[in-house]
């Protein structure tokens, strides 16, 4: 298949592109290479992909309406994996317009491109952040998600609604994936794993919000990639049992689906930090801070729907995943454990 991967120089996009190329697909990757975090890391990821004969990269911003239209017009993609977005819950509070440009305008350009090019299936990244103020544990795709607590979460919820409208209006199969706290090699430096690992290595204190009591469903990158590819290969279908009298929030009479992808084994943040310290062979001081604006206290994925429809369940233990991450971290940043 010929597959477009947006955000190909990003954390998840890089790994998905690599997986698809290794199994023999033709991958066209795009990314705007913005400086939200160090561009050198994005370029280093691309350097791993560019030697692959079935990978081709184009620098392009998804918010570029004309550029995206031309891309879809000339490339004739079979399927699309949309992973490009402006990330960061806290950054969405500081710089809201960046989220409108990328996560709303950019996503509309993706939908329009898929519609006109008659793409077989669009798989796109949503987020566990959409659960917002919901306190039902574990988070199920059938839960209410009408109360986001950050603009980032609201933009991801909007993506799910926008995708449904295109599935309904144009019979475009779309699948949204709610990722839960992704970590692993080649991760983003603004996320907690690298922030913690750097602080521990340098002997600096770690800022621990909510006194480390909130729980996260940390999900290893390989599990995320497997979930992305399995859903990509299973084109979204209408739910024949769907009823407007009792609407299922995770499916539709249109070819539209939503899945959680998480490890289903949430751990306290303090335990996660302990795993990093153990893998590095060092400890450091923790600065306990109050709950942070825009955050949620717990995340915990119900992945029954993913298991039912794809036969897959993320299964990497946190200790194993952290060890793999630290091995990469130590090599990439030239630190010694």
Secondary structure, DSSP 8 states (H G I E B T S, - for coil): -EEEEETTTSHHHHHHHHHHHHTT-EEEEEE---SSS-HHHHHHHHHHHTTSTTEEEEE--TT-HHHHHHHHHHH--SEEEE------HHHHHH-HHHHIIIIIIIHHHHHHHHHHHT-SEEEEEEEGGGGTT---SSB-TTS-----SSHHHHHHHHHHHHHHHHHHHH---EEEEEE-SEESTT--TTSHHHHHHHHHHHT--EEEEGGG--EE--EEHHHHHHHHHHHHHS-----TT--TTS--TT--SSSEEEEEE--S--EEHHHHHHHHHHHHT----EEEE---TT--SB--B--HHHHHHHS------HHHHHHHHHHHHHHHTT---
